[in-house]
Amino acid sequence: MHPGRWFLAVLLAVGTSEPCCAGPLHAQCRVEWYFGIPCQVVYESLVSQIKKWTTMAGCTMGGQRCLYKLKSASVHFVAAQHTTPFKRYVDLINFRLASYHFFACCHVSAMSVSETWYAVKDHGTNYCNLYNLMEGSGLTEARGYKEVTSDFLCTQRSSANCTVY
């Protein structure tokens, strides 16, 4: 089948003529963060926070600040996973760190994706997987902190309540 016809067939099957306007078709989140601090500091803060939240201890009040698992880490890339405490859904997380302004600043591209293939709506959980680590580590208070994302990039981000999810 010609690629253009395949795309049209998918649009007709989905029932919309406006592709990509409602956000991702799978529960996921992509965030860009900028910091006026070196990537080494961002890296150490993220890895430390992931290691602090490996047990159920942070979930006692119904939140999701627990059950993170560090998969791999270097100053340029951090891979982890988060398991939701009650339904045990697994989300895959990664952070790519890139220095700029002569290594004085750091740009972080982060992604969280639901491992469950059929997950479409997540009530902002994938956004919270990322944001909770930033906030918990204190990076949201770092010099030059800036976040760039949207509902288009993060499933249900605008309705996320990261103290619960």
Order of alpha helices (4+ residues) and beta strands (2+ residues): alpha-beta-alpha-beta-beta-beta-beta-alpha-beta
